[in-house]
Amino acid sequence: MREAAADAGVSADGVGPTGSLIPEAEAEAAKLLPFLMPAARADLQAAAAQHVLALTGSGPGRTLLAGQAALLRALVELAAAPAPAPARDAARALVNLAADPCLHDPLLAAEPELPARLLSCALDPQWHWADEAAAVLANLSREPGPCAALMEALGAAEPGESGLERLVHALCTPGYNARAPLHYLGPVLSNLSQRPGARAFLLDPNRCVIQRLLPLTQYPDSTVLRGGVVGTLRNCCFEHRHHEWLLGPEVDILPFLLLPLAGPEDFSEEEMERLPVDLQYLPPDKQREPDAAIRKMLMETIMLLTATAPGRQQVRDQGAYLILRELHSWEPEPHVRVTCEKLIQVLIGDEPEHGMENLLEVQVPEDVERQLQQLDLQEQEHCKREQQEQEQELAPEPRAEGAAPR
């Protein structure tokens, strides 16, 4: 996640000319603590929060703050404080601190209840800076330890109420918080879905959670939210026992994965009939998913659904090859095109031999795995060279000094 560094004062981080921390800077940072406390004057509190935010805009500044446990606790208190406290600047500072995995332990040591407190803010429909709180959680939950702490906080919700259910409800309800968009709940859910307990909740047929997430694969207002939802679906598709249900009529996940990859192509009548209804006769201004990373995740999700023989057949039967064929011709990113090629090969290639039908359960010999890793590295190098060649072709021609522009 991009760091939300303050525009002004970012260089005021106590860094010496060699990049090392100046000893006096630690003492100066400690002096900020009284001005961050609840009893401080509002104007001084706001100035101190802005200064801390500026410090978090650089690596040395974040390292400096990591050693100030009392200051970190005060920052957390300020991020959850009501107006007129400068909660937004405090929350944005926490976003920057949480973006550095090395600072997760100091943050949680200073305030063990940090995930629970941020969760309370993120799910409060009246909280102005709920998206900032969600962004901190998105950064924290990338690592196993803080992610486990967040799962524990979700499990400790009010009696009879699932914390994950509240999170999904907030994510899927337009206008849940009129003051904050809550886009960063998408990556939070994606990170949580790496844990078996979260996947069990999401894939519970009685809850209909996946069905509520599917329309968000085309949410137009936020790449962050779309990417988080697609990442969640991809993680859930590692559970191959649920593939038949996911591809079946109760969920019908495949059209929601293919539609963002589809363009305005005009298929023949025969080909059109092979496609799901939602992918037939798309308008001439139909746009593909603009984010390359999300396009790649969508294809990886479909690839997981082809891990079993019945899954491969269902994906073939719904005309996925036609969409992928056109996508491959259009795809401008070499590394994404490689993923597309691999998926197409699975769909048009021969079926694996008996006993190897489930690709997620196949035990790959170590020497074969090393060869595959080497091939992947070679592919990555090839894609990198191809990308560099494309960039060189697009670069403007050099002009002689003083020459008039054409």
Secondary structure, DSSP 4 states (H G I P E B T S, - for coil): ------SSSTT-S-B-TTSPBPHHHHHHHHTTHHHHSTTS-HHHHHHHHHHHHHHTTSHHHHHHHHT-HHHHHHHHHHHTPPTTS-HHHHHHHHHHHHTSGGGHHHHHHH-TTHHHHHHHHHT-TT-TTHHHHHHHHHHHTTSHHHHHHHHHHHHTSSTT--HHHHHHHHHHSTTSSTT---TTHHHHHHHHTTSHHHHHHHT-TTT-HHHHHGGGGG-TT-HHHHHHHHHHHHHHTT-GGGHHHHHSTTT--HHHHHGGG--S----HHHHHHS-GGGSS--TT----S-HHHHHHHHHHHHHHTSSHHHHHHHHHTTHHHHHHHHHHH---HHHHHHHHHHHHHHHSPPPPTT---TTT----HHHHHHHHHHHHHHHHHHHHHHHHHHHHHSPPP--TTPPP-
